[in-house]
Amino acid sequence: MSADFGFVEWFRPGEYDRVEALLPGLIASGARHLRTHVSWAEYHAPGGQEWFDWLLPRLDRDLEVLPCVHYTPPSLSRTGRSSGAPKVLKDYANFLDMLLTRHGQHFTHVELWNEPNNLLDWDWREDPEFDLFCEMVGGAAYWVQQRGWKAVLGGPAPFDPYWLNLMGERGVLSVVDVVGFHGFPGTWDSEAASWRGWDMHLGEMRRILDRHNPAARIWITEAGYSTWRRDEMEQARRFVRSLQAPADRLYWYAWSDVPGDVAVQEGLWFDPRHYHLGAVTAEGQPKLLGRLLMEGGVDRLREMTSLTTPAEAKVQQSVLITGGAGFIGANLADTLMSEGKRVTVLDNLSRPGVERNLRWLAERHGDLLRAIPGDLRDAPTLTAVAAEAEAVFHLAAQTAVTTSLVSPMEDFEVNAQGTLNLLEAVRATGRRLPVVFASTNKVYGALADLEIAETETRCGPLDNTLAAYGVGETRPLDFCTPYGCSKGVADQYVLDYAKSYGIPAAVLRMSCIYGPRQFGTEDQGWVAHFLIRALEDKPVTVFGTGRQVRDVLHVQDAVAAYRAVLDRIDRLSGRAFNLGGGPENSVSLREVLDEIWRITGRQVRIDQSDWRQGDQPWFVADTRALTAATGWRAQVDWRSGLRDLAQWLARDRGLPLRRERKLA
C-alpha cells in the first residue's frame, strides 16, 4: 500500500489568487505531487506564456509538478478545435521541446495528452485508428526521453485494454516511462457497467505493459469521487481504496471543487457531478476527506473509514441517532449502549472533532455501534437506515446562526429539507416508528418585545413571572435568522407528521447544552469555547455586553430528558417541550467567565464586539411542562457542571487545569 499521492488541479490563466488560496491546504494534506495542465492552446493565447512563466515555478516551490500537455491551438488544428490533431504532427514535439528548455527545471516527468478516448480531449472521429495520435505522441515521447526527461502516457477513461495494447503494437509504449490510469468508480455512468475493481484493471494493464515495456510503471493519474449526493465519507473511503491499488502513485481529482460560475468542457452545470469532485469546496471549506488529511494525514483517514459501514449492510434493529457523533448524540449513544442497546449513528462527520467522538464510542462499545456516514440531504440513505430503526433521535443539523446567515440555502437544505427527508423515510417504513427531535429556543425569535433591565453582571426581564419561571411553550413562535427559520420549519413538520400521519413524534426546544465531548467554537457551543480559550491562554470575543443570560444545561441532564420523552412517546406525541437549565441554572456570559477564572486560575482576556444578528439578550426556559409530563428535572447545577467540563477539556488536551494566580 502506497501513501505516495498527490492531487489534480487545473488552473486557468490569471488565477493567481486561486493558486495562492489552494496551496496551503493542499500542502497540509500531506500530498507530495500536483498534476496540472499546460494547455498548448492557452500557452499561445495572449498572456499565456507569462501565466505559465509564473505558474510552474510557483507550484514547484512546494510540490513535485506533473504537467499534462494537451490542447492544440485552434489555428494549428486540423479541425479548428483544440481537440483536433495538429496539421503538422511534429509541432507538438516542438512545443514540448520549447517547454523543456524554458521550464524543464520545474519537473522530471511530462504527461502527453489527456484521455485520448474522450471526444472533448481528442477528436478520434478524425483519427479512428489513432494513427495520428500514435505518430504525434510517440514522436514527442521519444524526444522527451532524448532530452533527459521521463514521458507519461495519459490514460483513457474509462479504461480500454484494447487501446492500450494498440499503443504497444504501434511502439508508443516502448518510449514511455509511465502509463497513466483513470478511474472514477461510483461517479460516472460510463464506468458503472465495466468497473471490475482496481486490482482487476491494473492487473490487466500490467500484463499488457509486460508484453511491450516491462520497465514501465503504472500511475493512477486521475481517480476521484463526486460528493454531489453529500456522501463525503464515501469519497474518503474511495480515496483510501485508491491508495491501496497496485500503482506506484495516485493523483486524486481534485483538491478543490470547480467554482459554480465556471463552465466545464461539457458546459455550465451540464452535469452537477463535475462540480463536487474536490476534497474542499470551491469556497475553500474542507470536506471530510480534506479535513481528515489536513488534521492527521492518511493514517487518520484510514482509521475513520474503518469505523463506518455502508448503509446497505443489513443489521439487527437499533436506535437511530442522526448526528450521533456530535456532542449530545455521542453522550446519548453512550448511555444507550452502556445498557446493551444497539445504536446506529448517522453522521456526515462535517464538524471538526466529531470523528474523535465516533472513535471513543467504537472503543467503548464495539459491535453494539453501527456508524453510517450519511447526510440528511441523502434521502436514499435515510430510507435504508430508517427501515432498520426501532426509534429515532433526530439531532443532526446545521447548528450555527452565523453559518446560516452566510449560507442560508445550505442551512435550509440540512435543517428543513433534511428533516422532511427523515420524516418521509420514517413514514415509508409503515410502522409507528417514534421520533424525538432536537429543536431550539431560537424558534421563539429574538424576544425583542421583552422589557429587560441590566445589573452590573447580568440582565433580566421586568416581568416577574418570566423572571421566576422563564419562557413557556405557549409563547408564539417568531422565527428570525435563517437558522431560526429552518429549525422552526423542522420543528413544525415533526409535530404535523405526528398529527397527519400518526407518527409518534415529540420536540425538545433546547437552550444551551454543555458538557464533556463538546468541541465548542465561537459560533456554537459557547460554554466549551470559553473554557477552551481559557485553558489555551487565548482571548475570548464577547458579542454584546456580556450580560446576556442563558439557562445552561449539563449534557447528562439533556440525555435524561431525551430518554424520558422517548419512554413516554405514545402519550407525549405531537407535543413540544422546552429543555434547559431553567431559572436555577440561568447565568450570564460574564458570570461564566468569572467562574472560569475561579476554576482555572486564568483570567480570560476579553475582546468586545457588537451584537450578532438574532442574538437574544435573555432567554431562560420554563421547563415545568416537561417536568409535569415526565418527572424530569435538571440535576447538575451550572457551577459543578462547568467544573466537570473544564476537567474533561484539560484531560482531553493534555493541559493543566489550574494555574495559580500570581500575587501583585
ZATI-54715 format. One record per residue (C-alpha): x, y, z; residue number from 1. Coordinates in Angstrom, 3 decimals. Example, Ala and Ser with C-alpha at 12.3 -4.5 7.8 and 13.67 -1.06 7.14 Angstrom:
REM ZATI-54715
        px        py        pz  seq
    12.300    -4.500     7.800    1
    13.670    -1.060     7.140    2
This chain:
REM ZATI-54715
        px        py        pz  seq
     0.000     0.000     0.000    1
     1.488     3.301    -1.064    2
     0.905     6.696     0.517    3
     2.660     8.433    -2.396    4
    -0.171    10.629    -3.541    5
    -0.963    13.973    -4.995    6
    -3.890    15.905    -6.408    7
    -5.023    17.065    -9.808    8
    -5.845    20.737   -10.129    9
    -6.418    22.590   -13.378   10
    -5.668    26.317   -13.128   11
    -6.968    28.789   -15.665   12
    -4.810    31.661   -16.917   13
    -4.899    34.566   -14.496   14
    -5.994    32.564   -11.434   15
    -3.101    33.856    -9.330   16
    -5.224    34.335    -6.214   17
    -6.814    30.908    -6.539   18
    -3.412    29.236    -6.720   19
    -2.249    31.003    -3.574   20
    -5.517    30.208    -1.779   21
    -5.415    26.482    -2.556   22
    -1.749    25.683    -1.982   23
    -1.601    25.914     1.855   24
    -4.363    23.361     2.367   25
    -3.096    21.116    -0.374   26
     0.362    21.051     1.190   27
    -1.109    20.491     4.668   28
    -2.885    17.389     3.335   29
     0.450    15.588     3.037   30
     0.322    15.497    -0.758   31
     3.726    15.476    -2.447   32
     2.577    15.782    -6.041   33
     0.418    18.029    -8.184   34
    -0.770    17.171   -11.673   35
    -1.806    20.226   -13.611   36
    -2.310    21.030   -17.254   37
    -0.193    23.049   -19.592   38
    -2.507    23.887   -22.444   39
    -0.681    24.296   -25.718   40
    -3.611    26.407   -26.911   41
    -3.567    28.662   -23.836   42
     0.215    28.995   -23.967   43
    -0.054    30.617   -27.396   44
    -3.031    32.802   -26.467   45
    -2.391    36.403   -25.318   46
    -0.807    36.357   -21.856   47
    -0.387    32.573   -21.898   48
     3.387    32.464   -21.803   49
     3.511    34.941   -18.902   50
     0.971    32.845   -16.994   51
     2.945    29.622   -17.246   52
     6.185    31.508   -16.552   53
     4.639    32.304   -13.164   54
     2.614    29.152   -12.511   55
     5.162    26.373   -12.944   56
     7.893    27.886   -10.733   57
     5.266    28.760    -8.097   58
     3.920    25.210    -7.918   59
     7.421    23.718    -7.950   60
     8.277    25.624    -4.784   61
     6.198    23.254    -2.656   62
     5.209    20.247    -4.771   63
     6.525    17.863    -7.405   64
     4.764    19.006   -10.559   65
     3.473    16.778   -13.347   66
     2.448    18.914   -16.333   67
    -0.119    17.345   -18.633   68
     0.465    18.908   -22.040   69
    -2.530    18.930   -24.378   70
    -4.972    21.003   -26.444   71
    -3.874    22.103   -29.908   72
    -4.055    25.819   -30.715   73
    -7.140    26.045   -32.969   74
    -5.167    27.848   -35.669   75
    -2.843    24.818   -35.888   76
    -5.561    22.179   -35.589   77
    -6.872    20.033   -38.459   78
   -10.418    20.508   -37.131   79
   -10.126    24.105   -35.920   80
   -10.694    22.858   -32.361   81
    -8.284    22.247   -29.515   82
    -9.224    18.540   -29.508   83
    -8.034    18.081   -33.079   84
    -4.646    16.784   -34.188   85
    -2.234    19.485   -35.351   86
    -1.823    19.873   -39.115   87
     1.885    19.269   -38.649   88
     2.179    16.458   -36.107   89
     5.770    17.330   -35.234   90
     4.584    20.728   -33.954   91
     3.506    19.004   -30.734   92
     7.033    17.679   -30.111   93
     8.426    21.105   -30.993   94
     6.200    22.716   -28.367   95
     7.360    20.177   -25.796   96
    10.974    20.882   -26.738   97
    10.420    24.562   -26.060   98
     8.622    23.758   -22.786   99
    11.507    21.597   -21.569  100
    14.031    24.268   -22.422  101
    12.096    27.085   -20.776  102
    10.509    25.295   -17.793  103
    12.066    21.856   -17.537  104
    13.869    22.608   -14.288  105
    10.477    22.532   -12.545  106
     9.535    18.909   -13.311  107
    11.030    15.497   -14.066  108
     8.091    13.876   -15.895  109
     5.820    15.113   -18.666  110
     2.380    13.675   -19.336  111
     1.467    13.551   -23.025  112
    -2.131    14.403   -23.778  113
    -5.170    13.506   -21.676  114
    -7.972    10.953   -22.133  115
    -7.464    10.206   -25.839  116
   -10.791     8.306   -25.985  117
   -12.715    11.380   -24.807  118
   -14.009    13.374   -27.779  119
   -13.634    16.592   -25.818  120
    -9.900    15.960   -25.436  121
    -9.012    14.104   -28.646  122
   -11.308    14.029   -31.659  123
   -10.879    10.370   -32.560  124
   -13.619    10.673   -35.183  125
   -10.957    12.353   -37.317  126
    -8.455     9.705   -36.248  127
   -10.441     6.433   -35.828  128
    -7.387     4.136   -35.876  129
    -5.310     6.501   -33.692  130
    -2.690     6.755   -36.426  131
    -2.254    10.484   -35.968  132
    -2.210    10.168   -32.187  133
     0.457     7.468   -32.194  134
     2.712     9.353   -34.573  135
     2.299    12.613   -32.665  136
     2.607    11.258   -29.107  137
     5.165     8.571   -29.941  138
     7.484    11.096   -31.556  139
     7.033    13.537   -28.682  140
     7.701    10.821   -26.057  141
    10.881     9.781   -27.861  142
    12.116    13.360   -27.886  143
    11.226    13.886   -24.182  144
    13.387    10.877   -23.314  145
    16.214    12.080   -25.547  146
    16.199    15.399   -23.718  147
    16.577    13.577   -20.364  148
    13.027    13.761   -19.006  149
    10.548    10.936   -18.464  150
     7.394    10.562   -20.556  151
     3.981     9.640   -19.132  152
     1.287     8.282   -21.447  153
    -2.098     9.691   -20.448  154
    -4.816     7.208   -19.576  155
    -8.124     6.638   -21.322  156
   -11.365     6.935   -19.338  157
   -12.980     4.513   -18.984  158
   -10.065     2.084   -19.154  159
    -9.691     0.400   -22.547  160
    -7.214    -2.518   -22.679  161
    -7.561    -2.771   -26.464  162
    -6.459     0.836   -26.880  163
    -3.517     0.286   -24.541  164
    -2.434    -2.834   -26.427  165
    -2.694    -0.861   -29.689  166
    -0.273     1.668   -28.205  167
     2.108    -1.222   -27.569  168
     1.784    -2.606   -31.084  169
     2.384     0.864   -32.532  170
     5.565     1.287   -30.466  171
     4.306     4.079   -28.214  172
     4.668     2.062   -25.010  173
     8.321     1.393   -25.750  174
     9.173     5.116   -25.495  175
     7.293     5.980   -22.303  176
     8.398     5.521   -18.702  177
     4.984     5.638   -17.022  178
     1.460     4.824   -18.162  179
    -1.490     6.599   -16.577  180
    -4.778     5.080   -15.496  181
    -8.047     6.934   -14.943  182
   -10.854     5.560   -12.795  183
   -13.850     7.155   -11.089  184
   -15.802     4.164    -9.732  185
   -19.164     5.185    -8.329  186
   -19.278     8.569   -10.057  187
   -19.551     8.313   -13.838  188
   -22.198     6.284   -15.631  189
   -19.648     5.298   -18.275  190
   -17.883     3.120   -15.691  191
   -20.934     1.680   -13.965  192
   -21.151    -1.486   -16.062  193
   -17.477    -2.008   -16.827  194
   -15.784    -1.328   -13.487  195
   -14.314    -4.509   -12.002  196
   -12.047    -3.126    -9.306  197
    -8.574    -1.632    -9.070  198
    -6.773    -4.961    -8.826  199
    -8.503    -6.380   -11.891  200
    -7.995    -3.365   -14.156  201
    -4.459    -2.563   -13.075  202
    -3.545    -6.246   -13.281  203
    -4.802    -6.337   -16.852  204
    -2.855    -3.180   -17.556  205
     0.315    -4.700   -16.065  206
     0.030    -7.767   -18.290  207
    -0.179    -5.582   -21.398  208
     2.792    -3.488   -20.307  209
     4.840    -6.599   -19.570  210
     4.438    -7.624   -23.199  211
     5.619    -4.287   -24.589  212
     7.636    -2.495   -21.889  213
     8.109    -4.373   -18.595  214
    10.024    -1.448   -17.085  215
     7.096     0.954   -17.463  216
     5.463     1.965   -14.190  217
     1.754     2.484   -13.533  218
     0.407     5.680   -12.015  219
    -3.219     6.426   -11.302  220
    -3.180     9.851   -12.901  221
    -6.861    10.506   -12.216  222
    -9.150     8.947    -9.637  223
   -11.974    10.644    -7.817  224
   -15.443    10.562    -6.368  225
   -18.083    13.272    -6.619  226
   -19.906    14.278    -3.433  227
   -22.880    15.647    -5.346  228
   -25.079    13.377    -3.189  229
   -23.403    14.694     0.003  230
   -21.741    11.343     0.722  231
   -18.407    12.709     1.910  232
   -17.422     9.587     3.826  233
   -17.774     7.557     0.652  234
   -15.355     9.949    -1.038  235
   -12.893     9.400     1.812  236
   -13.381     5.643     1.579  237
   -12.772     5.676    -2.190  238
    -9.587     7.660    -1.661  239
    -8.289     5.014     0.751  240
    -9.172     2.233    -1.690  241
    -7.332     4.058    -4.452  242
    -4.253     4.291    -2.232  243
    -4.396     0.511    -1.803  244
    -4.415    -0.096    -5.553  245
    -1.299    -1.724    -7.111  246
     0.058     1.511    -8.576  247
     3.211     3.461    -7.799  248
     1.476     6.805    -7.395  249
    -2.015     8.260    -7.020  250
    -3.277    11.611    -8.267  251
    -6.711    12.370    -6.806  252
    -9.093    14.512    -8.825  253
    -9.343    17.102    -7.362  254
    -8.254    19.206    -4.422  255
   -10.966    21.830    -4.930  256
   -14.457    21.797    -6.342  257
   -14.955    23.679    -9.603  258
   -16.479    27.100    -8.817  259
   -20.158    27.230    -9.713  260
   -19.710    30.070   -12.201  261
   -17.058    28.256   -14.243  262
   -18.072    26.179   -17.253  263
   -16.535    22.721   -17.610  264
   -15.882    21.154   -21.015  265
   -19.445    19.923   -21.397  266
   -20.856    23.313   -20.428  267
   -22.022    25.199   -17.341  268
   -23.703    22.748   -14.943  269
   -24.314    20.246   -17.736  270
   -23.695    17.592   -15.090  271
   -23.566    18.577   -11.372  272
   -21.117    15.780   -10.621  273
   -18.335    17.848   -12.208  274
   -18.758    20.485    -9.508  275
   -18.304    18.284    -6.415  276
   -15.132    16.273    -7.015  277
   -12.852    18.234    -4.686  278
   -11.536    17.474    -1.213  279
   -12.547    21.033    -0.333  280
   -15.425    23.146    -1.597  281
   -14.987    25.919    -4.151  282
   -15.104    28.342    -1.201  283
   -12.203    26.523     0.453  284
   -14.191    24.759     3.191  285
   -12.739    21.281     3.793  286
   -14.946    18.293     3.142  287
   -14.353    15.236     5.277  288
   -11.538    13.986     3.017  289
    -9.677    17.291     3.070  290
   -10.176    17.841     6.788  291
    -9.012    14.385     7.841  292
    -5.928    14.611     5.624  293
    -5.023    18.050     6.989  294
    -5.639    17.029    10.609  295
    -3.988    13.628    10.691  296
    -2.915    12.540     7.229  297
    -3.544     9.172     5.643  298
    -3.424     7.330     8.974  299
    -6.337     9.388    10.334  300
    -8.233     8.819     7.118  301
    -7.774     5.053     7.242  302
    -8.820     4.935    10.865  303
   -12.052     6.842    10.311  304
   -13.108     4.974     7.194  305
   -12.619     1.700     9.059  306
   -15.138     2.784    11.714  307
   -18.061     3.208     9.352  308
   -20.128     0.824     7.263  309
   -22.303     1.385     4.184  310
   -25.991     1.975     4.859  311
   -26.952    -1.014     2.695  312
   -25.471    -3.547     5.153  313
   -28.263    -5.378     6.959  314
   -28.142    -5.477    10.765  315
   -30.434    -6.060    13.698  316
   -32.829    -3.284    14.642  317
   -31.262    -0.492    16.652  318
   -31.871     3.002    17.956  319
   -31.030     5.502    15.215  320
   -29.343     8.754    16.263  321
   -28.862    11.264    13.463  322
   -25.908    13.469    14.310  323
   -24.880    10.712    16.691  324
   -21.173    11.563    16.551  325
   -21.880    15.082    17.743  326
   -21.677    16.266    21.318  327
   -25.190    15.425    22.533  328
   -25.562    12.473    20.191  329
   -22.360    10.790    21.384  330
   -23.355    11.141    25.031  331
   -26.827     9.787    24.271  332
   -25.413     6.874    22.272  333
   -23.004     6.071    25.085  334
   -25.765     5.777    27.693  335
   -27.877     3.555    25.444  336
   -25.040     1.205    24.543  337
   -23.888     1.096    28.166  338
   -27.199    -0.653    28.806  339
   -26.615    -3.134    25.990  340
   -28.770    -1.438    23.356  341
   -27.696    -1.396    19.717  342
   -27.222     2.062    18.245  343
   -26.888     3.260    14.668  344
   -25.088     6.583    14.407  345
   -25.802     8.507    11.212  346
   -23.443    11.444    10.864  347
   -21.729    13.214     7.982  348
   -18.768    13.992    10.299  349
   -18.613    17.538     8.968  350
   -17.950    19.165    12.332  351
   -14.296    19.118    13.442  352
   -13.741    16.820    16.396  353
   -16.757    14.561    15.976  354
   -14.641    11.782    14.479  355
   -12.978    11.594    17.901  356
   -16.373    11.013    19.468  357
   -17.022     8.233    16.979  358
   -13.683     6.611    17.799  359
   -14.496     6.877    21.518  360
   -17.852     5.162    21.022  361
   -16.283     2.407    18.929  362
   -13.584     1.747    21.533  363
   -16.128     1.575    24.356  364
   -18.902    -0.409    22.716  365
   -17.555    -2.396    19.789  366
   -20.228    -4.281    17.857  367
   -23.107    -2.512    19.593  368
   -22.230     0.530    17.477  369
   -23.035     0.802    13.801  370
   -21.649     4.015    12.288  371
   -23.076     5.142     8.964  372
   -21.562     8.089     7.084  373
   -24.679     9.865     5.927  374
   -26.189    13.264     5.315  375
   -29.767    14.403     5.835  376
   -29.831    15.518     2.205  377
   -29.202    11.944     1.035  378
   -32.764    10.586     1.046  379
   -31.910     7.015    -0.110  380
   -29.529     6.551     2.832  381
   -32.175     7.831     5.259  382
   -34.684     5.367     3.837  383
   -32.248     2.499     4.333  384
   -31.386     3.296     7.950  385
   -34.948     4.151     8.988  386
   -36.111     0.752     7.742  387
   -33.949    -0.903    10.419  388
   -34.637     1.528    13.295  389
   -36.720     0.870    16.391  390
   -36.625     4.536    17.455  391
   -35.120     7.774    16.112  392
   -33.409    10.616    17.938  393
   -33.048    13.346    15.330  394
   -30.133    15.550    16.404  395
   -28.312    16.172    13.100  396
   -28.408    19.788    11.972  397
   -26.564    22.831    10.784  398
   -26.201    24.384    14.228  399
   -24.800    27.907    13.894  400
   -26.763    31.108    13.367  401
   -23.670    32.715    11.837  402
   -23.308    29.949     9.250  403
   -26.976    30.247     8.328  404
   -26.527    33.936     7.585  405
   -23.619    33.168     5.250  406
   -25.171    30.097     3.574  407
   -28.964    30.229     4.016  408
   -29.650    27.731     1.240  409
   -27.413    25.087     2.774  410
   -28.914    25.803     6.187  411
   -32.393    25.196     4.770  412
   -31.373    22.057     2.903  413
   -29.913    20.476     6.032  414
   -32.340    21.576     8.717  415
   -35.684    21.910     6.954  416
   -35.444    19.695     3.860  417
   -33.241    17.214     5.709  418
   -35.787    16.804     8.481  419
   -38.559    16.330     5.929  420
   -36.420    13.698     4.205  421
   -36.099    11.852     7.512  422
   -39.816    12.088     8.287  423
   -40.627    10.676     4.868  424
   -38.160     7.846     5.453  425
   -39.896     7.122     8.768  426
   -43.318     7.242     7.110  427
   -42.138     4.852     4.385  428
   -41.473     2.153     6.992  429
   -45.219     1.767     7.511  430
   -44.526     1.358    11.229  431
   -45.214     3.564    14.245  432
   -41.561     4.471    14.481  433
   -41.032     7.022    17.279  434
   -39.097    10.229    16.607  435
   -37.722    12.695    19.165  436
   -36.461    15.885    17.530  437
   -33.852    18.361    18.793  438
   -35.268    21.824    18.192  439
   -34.012    25.125    19.587  440
   -35.139    28.074    21.674  441
   -34.425    30.194    18.584  442
   -37.937    29.318    17.362  443
   -39.148    31.992    19.808  444
   -37.191    34.658    17.971  445
   -35.132    37.473    19.435  446
   -37.687    38.188    22.226  447
   -37.467    41.836    21.225  448
   -40.760    42.659    22.948  449
   -39.443    41.830    26.431  450
   -38.591    44.711    28.719  451
   -35.122    43.982    30.010  452
   -33.227    45.563    32.889  453
   -29.488    45.232    33.492  454
   -27.410    44.922    36.615  455
   -23.636    45.044    36.773  456
   -23.268    41.390    35.748  457
   -26.489    40.286    34.052  458
   -29.785    41.274    32.532  459
   -33.299    40.025    33.163  460
   -36.966    40.672    32.362  461
   -39.039    43.171    34.305  462
   -41.957    40.737    34.149  463
   -41.840    38.908    37.487  464
   -43.499    35.755    36.132  465
   -40.963    35.459    33.332  466
   -38.133    36.082    35.769  467
   -39.433    33.377    38.097  468
   -40.219    30.649    35.571  469
   -38.799    31.525    32.152  470
   -40.276    31.401    28.637  471
   -43.014    28.807    28.252  472
   -44.145    26.773    25.251  473
   -47.252    28.963    24.927  474
   -45.156    31.867    23.704  475
   -45.875    32.471    19.994  476
   -43.250    31.237    17.559  477
   -41.317    34.046    15.916  478
   -38.651    32.790    13.558  479
   -35.727    35.086    12.802  480
   -32.390    34.458    11.086  481
   -32.216    31.635     8.538  482
   -31.236    29.219    11.315  483
   -34.319    30.058    13.370  484
   -36.476    29.680    10.265  485
   -35.053    26.336     9.190  486
   -35.181    24.821    12.668  487
   -38.650    26.269    13.197  488
   -39.887    24.719     9.956  489
   -38.438    21.372    11.003  490
   -39.992    21.722    14.479  491
   -43.433    22.251    12.970  492
   -43.102    19.463    10.414  493
   -42.269    16.966    13.163  494
   -45.353    17.997    15.116  495
   -47.516    17.900    11.990  496
   -46.348    14.413    10.985  497
   -47.476    13.265    14.418  498
   -50.925    14.684    13.702  499
   -51.243    13.991     9.962  500
   -49.632    10.566     9.766  501
   -49.816     9.207    13.285  502
   -46.044     9.063    13.719  503
   -45.200     9.066    17.456  504
   -43.107    12.232    17.496  505
   -42.188    14.935    20.004  506
   -39.965    18.005    20.040  507
   -37.462    19.318    22.596  508
   -36.627    23.010    22.192  509
   -33.169    23.251    23.679  510
   -31.344    26.037    25.435  511
   -27.560    25.911    25.873  512
   -26.351    22.367    26.449  513
   -22.767    21.868    27.610  514
   -20.554    19.101    28.939  515
   -17.864    16.546    28.099  516
   -17.212    15.686    24.448  517
   -18.170    19.183    23.337  518
   -15.730    20.850    20.955  519
   -17.143    24.363    21.175  520
   -16.464    27.143    18.714  521
   -17.174    30.854    18.632  522
   -20.290    30.128    16.578  523
   -21.752    27.230    18.555  524
   -21.100    25.687    21.966  525
   -20.044    28.873    23.705  526
   -19.527    27.434    27.212  527
   -16.955    24.908    25.976  528
   -15.437    27.540    23.684  529
   -14.853    29.915    26.601  530
   -13.179    27.150    28.609  531
   -11.007    26.024    25.702  532
    -9.789    29.579    25.136  533
    -9.037    29.971    28.846  534
    -7.085    26.722    29.048  535
    -5.078    27.763    25.981  536
    -4.472    31.303    27.318  537
    -6.245    32.848    24.358  538
    -8.691    35.763    24.365  539
   -12.457    35.342    24.117  540
   -14.604    37.524    21.879  541
   -17.767    38.595    23.683  542
   -20.507    39.839    21.390  543
   -22.733    42.432    23.022  544
   -22.456    43.471    26.660  545
   -21.636    40.056    28.128  546
   -24.621    40.496    30.433  547
   -26.873    38.386    28.220  548
   -28.333    35.424    30.082  549
   -28.906    31.792    29.125  550
   -30.100    28.822    31.136  551
   -27.361    26.244    30.671  552
   -27.955    22.516    30.984  553
   -25.411    19.758    31.502  554
   -25.468    17.099    28.796  555
   -26.119    14.404    31.399  556
   -29.460    16.070    32.140  557
   -30.195    16.611    28.446  558
   -29.693    12.912    27.715  559
   -32.020    12.011    30.588  560
   -34.688    14.270    29.098  561
   -34.466    12.715    25.644  562
   -34.783     9.252    27.078  563
   -37.680    10.271    29.322  564
   -39.633    11.611    26.350  565
   -38.965     8.508    24.260  566
   -40.107     6.275    27.114  567
   -43.485     8.105    27.122  568
   -43.740     8.883    23.435  569
   -47.198     7.401    22.919  570
   -48.840     9.900    25.256  571
   -46.464    12.788    24.505  572
   -46.675    12.539    20.711  573
   -47.453    15.805    18.962  574
   -46.113    17.970    21.796  575
   -43.162    20.338    22.071  576
   -41.279    20.884    25.307  577
   -38.655    23.377    26.388  578
   -35.386    21.825    27.544  579
   -32.930    23.922    29.518  580
   -31.441    24.521    32.920  581
   -34.305    26.763    33.988  582
   -34.047    29.752    36.334  583
   -31.856    27.793    38.769  584
   -29.166    27.478    36.091  585
   -29.543    30.855    34.413  586
   -26.231    32.582    34.030  587
   -24.704    35.480    32.119  588
   -21.632    35.313    29.942  589
   -19.767    37.473    32.457  590
   -20.681    35.147    35.300  591
   -19.426    32.147    33.349  592
   -16.143    33.941    32.646  593
   -15.759    34.808    36.331  594
   -16.364    31.184    37.287  595
   -13.816    30.022    34.704  596
   -11.311    32.304    36.424  597
   -12.068    30.647    39.752  598
   -11.799    27.130    38.272  599
    -8.674    27.600    36.195  600
    -6.844    30.459    37.865  601
    -6.781    32.124    34.452  602
    -8.419    35.495    33.966  603
    -9.716    35.332    30.429  604
    -8.787    38.205    28.170  605
   -11.916    39.633    26.541  606
   -12.268    41.228    23.123  607
   -15.554    43.121    22.937  608
   -17.583    43.124    19.712  609
   -21.013    44.229    18.503  610
   -24.160    42.192    18.993  611
   -24.719    39.430    16.473  612
   -27.891    39.256    14.431  613
   -30.719    37.354    16.120  614
   -28.956    37.146    19.484  615
   -31.370    37.084    22.438  616
   -30.362    39.375    25.342  617
   -32.073    36.973    27.728  618
   -33.519    33.508    27.441  619
   -34.452    31.139    30.213  620
   -36.594    28.083    29.506  621
   -39.670    27.298    31.519  622
   -39.353    23.513    31.831  623
   -42.363    22.889    34.069  624
   -44.305    21.206    31.255  625
   -41.525    18.672    30.699  626
   -41.321    18.010    34.439  627
   -45.057    17.515    34.704  628
   -45.122    15.140    31.732  629
   -42.076    13.028    32.604  630
   -40.891    13.807    36.123  631
   -37.608    15.055    34.658  632
   -35.612    17.744    36.481  633
   -32.158    19.181    35.971  634
   -29.789    17.569    38.458  635
   -26.433    19.225    37.730  636
   -26.021    22.815    38.906  637
   -24.142    25.025    36.498  638
   -21.048    25.597    38.660  639
   -20.327    21.905    39.236  640
   -21.187    21.213    35.593  641
   -18.744    23.847    34.427  642
   -16.017    22.323    36.599  643
   -16.814    18.877    35.149  644
   -16.432    20.189    31.599  645
   -13.209    22.035    32.491  646
   -11.687    18.851    33.918  647
   -12.624    16.875    30.814  648
   -11.258    19.504    28.432  649
    -7.984    19.726    30.365  650
    -7.536    15.943    30.215  651
    -8.535    15.820    26.567  652
    -5.991    18.465    25.579  653
    -3.250    17.462    27.975  654
    -3.303    20.883    29.631  655
    -3.068    21.774    33.326  656
    -6.492    22.682    34.664  657
    -5.372    25.227    37.203  658
    -2.802    27.967    37.139  659
    -2.231    29.665    40.457  660
    -2.800    33.390    40.408  661
     0.298    35.476    40.828  662
     0.333    37.906    43.702  663
     0.588    41.534    42.726  664
